[in-house]
Amino acid sequence: MIVDLFIGIISLLAKLLHGILSTIPFAVPTQVQQSITYFAQYAGYAGGIIDIPGVMGAFIFLINFLIAYFSFKVLMWAYHMIFARRVHEKQALPVQQKT
C-alpha cells in the first residue's frame, strides 16, 4: 500500500514534468545539424575499415555498464551514510565516540 502510494506520487511527478517539458519547443540549430551531417560523411568513409555498428554496440555496452556501476556505488554510499552510521558509532573507540 505504501509502495503503491510512492509509485503513484512518482508517476504523477513524471507526468507533470513531461507535460511541462512537452510545451517547450525544441529544435536543433542548423549549424549543429550541418556539423553532424559533415561528421557522419567522414564516418561513412571509415565504414569499410572499422566495424562501426560493432564499435557503437561496444560503446553502448560501456555506457550501460558505467551507469549501472556508478548507480550501484551511489546506492551503497547512500546505504552506508543512512543505515550503517550506527554501526560505526557502536564500534568507535572511546575517543572517537560522539557525545
C-alpha positions in Angstrom: 0.0 0.0 0.0 2.8 2.4 0.9 4.8 1.3 -2.2 1.7 1.8 -4.4 1.3 5.4 -3.0 5.0 6.0 -3.6 4.8 4.8 -7.2 1.7 6.9 -7.7 3.4 10.0 -6.5 6.4 9.3 -8.7 4.1 8.7 -11.7 2.3 12.0 -11.0 5.5 13.9 -10.8 6.8 12.3 -14.0 3.5 13.1 -15.9 3.8 16.7 -14.6 7.4 17.0 -15.7 6.5 15.5 -19.1 3.6 18.0 -19.5 5.9 20.9 -18.7 8.7 19.8 -20.9 6.5 18.9 -23.8 5.3 22.5 -24.1 8.9 23.8 -24.7 9.7 23.8 -28.4 13.0 22.1 -29.1 14.8 22.4 -32.4 18.4 21.7 -33.3 20.2 24.7 -34.7 21.1 24.4 -38.4 24.9 24.8 -37.7 24.7 21.8 -35.3 22.8 19.8 -37.8 25.2 20.6 -40.6 28.2 19.7 -38.4 26.7 16.3 -37.5 26.0 15.6 -41.2 29.5 16.6 -42.1 31.0 14.3 -39.4 28.6 11.5 -40.5 30.0 11.7 -44.0 33.6 11.1 -42.7 32.3 8.2 -40.5 30.8 6.7 -43.7 34.3 6.6 -45.3 35.5 4.5 -42.4 32.7 2.0 -42.8 34.9 -0.4 -44.8 37.8 -0.2 -42.4 36.1 -0.1 -39.0 33.1 -2.1 -37.9 31.0 1.0 -37.0 27.9 -0.9 -35.7 30.2 -3.1 -33.6 32.0 -0.1 -32.2 28.7 1.6 -31.4 27.5 -1.6 -29.8 30.6 -1.7 -27.6 30.1 2.0 -26.8 26.5 1.4 -25.7 27.6 -1.6 -23.6 30.3 0.6 -22.0 27.8 3.4 -21.2 25.3 0.9 -19.8 28.0 -0.7 -17.6 29.2 2.7 -16.3 25.7 3.8 -15.5 25.0 0.6 -13.6 28.4 0.7 -11.8 28.1 4.2 -10.6 24.4 3.8 -9.7 25.4 0.8 -7.5 28.2 2.9 -6.0 25.7 5.7 -5.2 23.3 3.2 -3.7 26.0 1.7 -1.5 27.2 5.1 -0.5 23.6 6.1 0.5 23.2 2.8 2.4 26.5 3.5 4.2 25.5 7.1 5.1 22.0 6.3 6.2 21.8 2.7 7.6 25.4 1.8 8.6 26.1 5.0 10.6 25.0 3.4 13.9 27.5 0.5 13.3 30.4 3.0 13.1 29.2 4.7 16.3 29.0 1.4 18.2 32.4 0.3 17.0 34.2 3.6 17.6 37.0 3.9 20.1 36.2 5.8 23.3 38.0 8.9 22.0 36.0 8.7 18.7 32.6 8.3 20.2 30.2 11.2 19.7 28.6 12.6 22.8 
